[in-house]
Amino acid sequence: MAANQNNITLLAKRVRNDPDDTFSKFALALELLKADSVEKARMLFEAILKQDPEYLGVYYHLGKLYESQGKHEKALELFENGIELAEEKNELRTKSELREAIQQLRLTIDDEYDA
């Protein structure tokens, strides 16, 4: 746990020193998720999406965060937008991961609907 807090402190300092450092913001958001600071992570992911919509990794992670919060429509929209961007960038692995995320989410939605 101490290592995680050290990572958070280091990355937060980097972001304060360079607010345009998308990579450090993304890494910080992931560390915050590990520390169960979900709302802080969400705010960072959303800031990345607004600041740098070409940052492909944010689509999957923010979508999964939305999914975990029951915001299924927002998650689906994000995954679909990520697929479009992955196609433009010819990032086949990311495109495949986002498609898988959509399939899993649709199964979840179907299960909730059937319950």
Kinemage of the C-alpha trace (Angstrom):
@kinemage 1
@onewidth
@group {chain A} dominant
@subgroup {mainchain}
@vectorlist {calphas} color= white
{ca met a 1} P 0.000 0.000 0.000
{ca ala a 2} L 2.865 2.366 0.806
{ca ala a 3} L 4.330 1.842 -2.674
{ca asn a 4} L 0.988 2.760 -4.206
{ca gln a 5} L 0.814 5.945 -2.120
{ca asn a 6} L 4.359 6.805 -3.146
{ca asn a 7} L 3.396 6.348 -6.808
{ca ile a 8} L 0.357 8.555 -6.322
{ca thr a 9} L 2.442 11.264 -4.659
{ca leu a 10} L 5.101 11.160 -7.371
{ca leu a 11} L 2.606 11.192 -10.229
{ca ala a 12} L 0.489 13.947 -8.650
{ca lys a 13} L 3.642 16.083 -8.407
{ca arg a 14} L 4.397 15.448 -12.082
{ca val a 15} L 0.859 16.456 -13.060
{ca arg a 16} L 1.055 19.632 -10.952
{ca asn a 17} L 4.371 20.530 -12.597
{ca asp a 18} L 3.101 19.753 -16.110
{ca pro a 19} L -0.709 19.753 -16.393
{ca asp a 20} L -0.435 18.840 -20.093
{ca asp a 21} L 1.384 15.565 -19.332
{ca thr a 22} L -1.341 13.166 -20.405
{ca phe a 23} L 0.735 10.068 -19.691
{ca ser a 24} L 1.308 11.048 -16.058
{ca lys a 25} L -2.383 11.918 -15.627
{ca phe a 26} L -3.334 8.525 -17.035
{ca ala a 27} L -0.854 6.697 -14.796
{ca leu a 28} L -2.116 8.670 -11.793
{ca ala a 29} L -5.719 7.771 -12.592
{ca leu a 30} L -4.785 4.079 -12.746
{ca glu a 31} L -2.976 4.317 -9.391
{ca leu a 32} L -5.984 6.076 -7.879
{ca leu a 33} L -8.215 3.250 -9.075
{ca lys a 34} L -5.933 0.747 -7.337
{ca ala a 35} L -6.246 2.838 -4.164
{ca asp a 36} L -10.058 2.809 -4.545
{ca ser a 37} L -10.210 6.561 -5.170
{ca val a 38} L -12.698 6.014 -7.960
{ca glu a 39} L -14.117 9.532 -8.207
{ca lys a 40} L -10.680 11.130 -8.406
{ca ala a 41} L -9.702 8.618 -11.082
{ca arg a 42} L -12.917 9.353 -13.003
{ca met a 43} L -12.243 13.088 -12.930
{ca leu a 44} L -8.721 12.553 -14.251
{ca phe a 45} L -9.869 10.190 -17.005
{ca glu a 46} L -12.541 12.691 -18.047
{ca ala a 47} L -9.960 15.504 -18.042
{ca ile a 48} L -7.695 13.409 -20.280
{ca leu a 49} L -10.563 12.722 -22.671
{ca lys a 50} L -11.315 16.437 -22.902
{ca gln a 51} L -7.682 17.553 -23.128
{ca asp a 52} L -6.370 14.803 -25.406
{ca pro a 53} L -9.174 12.876 -27.151
{ca glu a 54} L -6.540 11.036 -29.195
{ca tyr a 55} L -5.247 9.271 -26.052
{ca leu a 56} L -6.660 5.878 -26.870
{ca gly a 57} L -6.147 4.122 -23.527
{ca val a 58} L -8.613 6.385 -21.757
{ca tyr a 59} L -11.579 5.017 -23.719
{ca tyr a 60} L -11.286 1.526 -22.273
{ca his a 61} L -10.509 2.505 -18.691
{ca leu a 62} L -13.078 5.284 -18.395
{ca gly a 63} L -15.645 3.055 -20.080
{ca lys a 64} L -14.983 0.265 -17.573
{ca leu a 65} L -15.239 2.765 -14.728
{ca tyr a 66} L -18.601 3.963 -16.038
{ca glu a 67} L -19.696 0.347 -16.412
{ca ser a 68} L -18.774 -0.372 -12.781
{ca gln a 69} L -20.930 2.594 -11.753
{ca gly a 70} L -23.908 1.313 -13.744
{ca lys a 71} L -23.593 4.044 -16.396
{ca his a 72} L -23.982 1.553 -19.212
{ca glu a 73} L -24.996 3.930 -21.987
{ca lys a 74} L -22.031 6.208 -21.301
{ca ala a 75} L -19.724 3.173 -21.249
{ca leu a 76} L -21.070 1.854 -24.561
{ca glu a 77} L -20.700 5.260 -26.193
{ca leu a 78} L -17.127 5.547 -24.973
{ca phe a 79} L -16.212 2.048 -26.150
{ca glu a 80} L -17.732 2.745 -29.585
{ca asn a 81} L -15.878 6.066 -29.898
{ca gly a 82} L -12.690 4.288 -28.878
{ca ile a 83} L -13.209 1.686 -31.609
{ca glu a 84} L -13.520 4.447 -34.207
{ca leu a 85} L -10.312 6.058 -32.977
{ca ala a 86} L -8.523 2.697 -32.875
{ca glu a 87} L -9.551 2.111 -36.496
{ca glu a 88} L -8.181 5.514 -37.503
{ca lys a 89} L -4.908 4.776 -35.701
{ca asn a 90} L -4.783 1.173 -36.964
{ca glu a 91} L -4.568 -0.084 -33.370
{ca leu a 92} L -6.039 -3.527 -33.899
{ca arg a 93} L -5.382 -4.874 -30.400
{ca thr a 94} L -7.089 -1.929 -28.727
{ca lys a 95} L -9.978 -2.177 -31.184
{ca ser a 96} L -10.366 -5.841 -30.278
{ca glu a 97} L -10.267 -5.090 -26.528
{ca leu a 98} L -12.943 -2.424 -26.920
{ca arg a 99} L -15.152 -4.771 -28.951
{ca glu a 100} L -14.768 -7.398 -26.230
{ca ala a 101} L -15.725 -4.799 -23.610
{ca ile a 102} L -18.883 -3.971 -25.586
{ca gln a 103} L -19.819 -7.643 -25.869
{ca gln a 104} L -19.325 -8.197 -22.145
{ca leu a 105} L -21.304 -5.083 -21.262
{ca arg a 106} L -24.178 -6.073 -23.531
{ca leu a 107} L -24.301 -9.473 -21.801
{ca thr a 108} L -24.420 -7.702 -18.455
{ca ile a 109} L -27.216 -5.440 -19.652
{ca asp a 110} L -29.155 -8.443 -20.996
{ca asp a 111} L -28.719 -10.291 -17.684
{ca glu a 112} L -29.982 -7.290 -15.733
{ca tyr a 113} L -32.917 -6.923 -18.090
{ca asp a 114} L -33.829 -10.606 -17.701
{ca ala a 115} L -33.586 -10.495 -13.907
